[in-house]
Amino acid sequence: MMSLHSQLRFLPLVAIAIVQISCAQTSSPPADTTAAPAQDSTSEEITSTNKAPEASAPQSAPSAPDETTSEVAPAPQSPNAASASGDGDFQGVELGSAVDLSQGYSDAETGTTGISETVQFAPGTSSATLSAGVAPGTVNKYYLTANGGQVMDVNISSIESNGVFGVYLKYENMWRPFYGAEQGTGATEWMGTLPGNAPVELLVVVGSVRGGVAYDLFIGID
């Protein structure tokens, strides 16, 4: 058995060994000082060059402008109006400038008929003079046909200058008075161009401003 003196002699050696073991466990391993190899910039450029481009979102096509619908106004047309016989063909402006379209009379509304006569010119002539008399409260009516564009001339003479007349054109089955020869104006002479370009029906109504009257009525178409 080892003596106490021998045990004490080995104590410093044991302590030194314990300290060395403890230091070895607590010390950190040496840092790796080996530098990482530098990355090849050429290969990086090649890699970035070969990278597929990012696909951009497709742009939507510009929307077409809203289609606007415009109605083309029809060109104005002159009205064609047939007379009672179906022969009338009037130009609206010409008719309205010659005839008062706001007034229209049936045959009866032109007055109580005394004499009713259809006027026909003698061959080779373009006028006629009609002599007659009007009884009080009646009118005499003269019907005739002429062509649009012709000039009509009407005048009346009487002893007491009380004979008067009105001139009408048939339009839409009504008698329309010519301006200047309307009913009640007391016309004694009138001249005007007949509207349109086709045969028109005409009416001359003779009356008196007072009592009965004897008269000479001239009607000319040229």
C-alpha positions in Angstrom: 0.0 0.0 0.0 1.3 3.5 -1.1 2.4 5.6 1.8 0.8 9.0 2.4 4.0 10.6 1.4 3.9 9.0 -2.0 0.2 10.0 -2.5 1.0 13.6 -1.8 3.8 13.6 -4.3 1.5 12.6 -7.2 -1.2 15.2 -6.4 0.3 18.1 -8.5 0.6 15.9 -11.5 -3.1 14.9 -11.3 -4.1 18.5 -10.9 -2.2 19.5 -14.0 -3.7 16.7 -16.1 -7.2 17.7 -15.0 -6.6 21.4 -16.0 -5.3 20.4 -19.4 -8.3 18.1 -20.1 -10.7 21.0 -19.1 -8.9 23.5 -21.4 -9.0 21.1 -24.3 -12.8 20.7 -23.9 -13.6 24.4 -23.7 -11.4 25.7 -26.4 -13.1 26.3 -29.9 -11.8 24.7 -33.0 -9.6 26.8 -35.2 -11.4 28.9 -37.8 -11.3 27.8 -41.4 -9.2 30.4 -43.0 -9.4 28.8 -46.5 -11.1 31.3 -48.8 -13.9 30.1 -51.0 -13.0 30.0 -54.6 -14.1 33.1 -56.5 -17.1 32.7 -58.6 -16.4 32.8 -62.3 -18.0 36.0 -63.6 -17.9 34.7 -67.2 -20.0 31.7 -66.3 -22.4 34.0 -64.4 -22.8 36.3 -67.5 -23.4 33.2 -69.7 -26.0 31.9 -67.3 -27.8 35.3 -67.1 -27.6 35.6 -70.9 -29.1 32.1 -71.5 -31.9 32.8 -69.0 -35.3 32.9 -70.8 -36.8 36.4 -70.9 -39.8 36.9 -68.7 -43.0 36.9 -70.7 -44.8 40.2 -70.4 -48.6 40.2 -70.1 -50.2 40.6 -73.5 -51.6 44.0 -74.0 -55.2 44.2 -74.8 -56.1 45.4 -78.2 -57.5 49.0 -78.2 -61.2 48.8 -78.1 -62.9 49.8 -81.2 -64.7 53.2 -81.0 -68.4 52.9 -80.3 -70.2 52.7 -83.6 -72.6 55.6 -83.9 -75.6 55.2 -86.1 -76.6 58.3 -87.9 -79.8 58.6 -89.8 -79.5 60.4 -93.1 -82.3 62.7 -93.4 -84.2 62.1 -96.7 -83.9 64.9 -99.3 -87.0 67.0 -99.3 -89.4 66.2 -102.1 -92.0 68.5 -103.6 -95.4 67.0 -103.0 -97.3 65.8 -106.0 -101.0 66.4 -105.5 -103.6 65.0 -107.9 -106.7 67.0 -108.6 -110.2 65.6 -108.7 -109.6 64.3 -112.2 -106.2 62.8 -111.3 -104.3 65.1 -113.7 -103.0 67.7 -111.2 -99.2 67.8 -110.6 -98.2 70.7 -108.4 -94.8 71.8 -107.0 -95.4 72.7 -103.3 -93.6 76.0 -103.3 -95.3 77.2 -106.5 -98.7 76.1 -105.4 -98.4 77.7 -102.0 -97.2 81.0 -103.4 -100.1 81.2 -105.8 -103.0 79.5 -103.9 -104.2 80.0 -100.3 -104.0 76.4 -99.1 -105.4 77.3 -95.7 -108.8 77.8 -97.3 -110.8 75.1 -99.0 -114.4 75.0 -100.2 -116.7 72.4 -101.5 -118.6 73.3 -104.6 -121.7 74.2 -102.6 -119.7 76.5 -100.2 -118.7 78.7 -103.1 -122.2 80.0 -103.2 -125.8 79.2 -104.4 -125.5 78.4 -108.0 -127.4 80.5 -110.5 -125.6 79.6 -113.7 -123.2 76.7 -114.1 -121.2 76.5 -117.3 -118.1 74.8 -118.6 -116.0 77.2 -120.6 -114.5 76.1 -123.9 -112.6 78.4 -126.2 -113.4 78.6 -129.8 -110.9 76.8 -132.1 -107.8 78.9 -132.6 -108.5 81.2 -129.7 -107.3 81.4 -126.1 -110.0 83.5 -124.5 -113.7 84.0 -124.2 -116.1 86.8 -123.1 -119.2 85.6 -121.3 -122.1 87.9 -120.9 -124.8 87.1 -118.3 -126.6 88.4 -115.2 -126.5 87.4 -111.5 -129.7 87.3 -109.5 -129.6 88.6 -105.9 -128.4 85.9 -103.5 -126.8 83.7 -106.2 -123.5 83.3 -108.0 -122.6 82.1 -111.5 -119.9 79.4 -111.8 -117.6 78.9 -114.8 -115.5 75.7 -114.9 -112.5 75.2 -117.2 -109.2 73.3 -117.5 -105.8 74.7 -118.3 -102.2 73.6 -118.1 -99.8 74.5 -115.3 -97.4 77.2 -116.3 -99.9 79.1 -118.4 -101.0 82.6 -117.5 -104.7 83.2 -116.7 -106.3 86.6 -117.1 -109.7 87.4 -115.7 -111.6 90.7 -115.6 -115.3 91.7 -115.3 -117.2 94.8 -116.3 -120.7 95.9 -115.3 -122.8 99.0 -115.7 -122.9 99.8 -112.0 -119.4 98.3 -111.3 -120.9 96.0 -108.7 -119.9 92.7 -110.4 -117.1 90.8 -108.7 -115.5 87.4 -109.0 -113.3 84.8 -107.3 -110.9 82.3 -108.9 -110.2 78.9 -107.5 -108.0 75.9 -108.2 -109.0 72.3 -107.3 -106.5 70.7 -104.9 -107.2 67.6 -102.8 -110.8 67.7 -103.9 -111.3 71.2 -102.5 -111.5 74.6 -104.2 -108.5 76.7 -103.1 -108.7 80.5 -103.9 -105.8 82.2 -105.7 -104.2 85.1 -103.8 -105.7 88.4 -105.0 -109.0 86.7 -106.1 -110.2 85.2 -102.9 -113.9 85.0 -101.9 -115.1 88.3 -100.5 -112.2 90.5 -101.8 -114.4 92.1 -104.5 -111.9 91.4 -107.3 -112.7 92.9 -110.7 -109.4 92.0 -112.5 -106.8 89.4 -111.8 -103.8 87.8 -113.6 -101.6 84.9 -112.4 -99.5 82.0 -113.5 -101.0 78.6 -113.0 -98.9 76.4 -110.7 -97.6 72.9 -111.6 -96.9 71.3 -115.0 -100.0 69.4 -115.7 -103.7 70.1 -116.4 -105.5 71.8 -113.5 -109.1 72.4 -112.9 -110.3 76.0 -112.4 -113.4 77.7 -111.2 -114.5 81.3 -111.7 -117.3 82.4 -109.4 -119.2 85.7 -110.4 -121.3 87.5 -107.8 -122.5 91.0 -106.9 -121.6 93.3 -104.1 -125.2 94.6 -104.0 -128.4 93.4 -105.7 -128.5 91.8 -109.1 -126.0 92.7 -111.9 -125.5 92.3 -115.6 -121.8 91.8 -116.6 -119.3 90.9 -119.2 -116.7 88.4 -118.0 -113.4 88.0 -119.8 -111.3 84.8 -119.3 -108.0 84.3 -121.2 -105.5 81.5 -120.9 -102.1 82.0 -122.7 
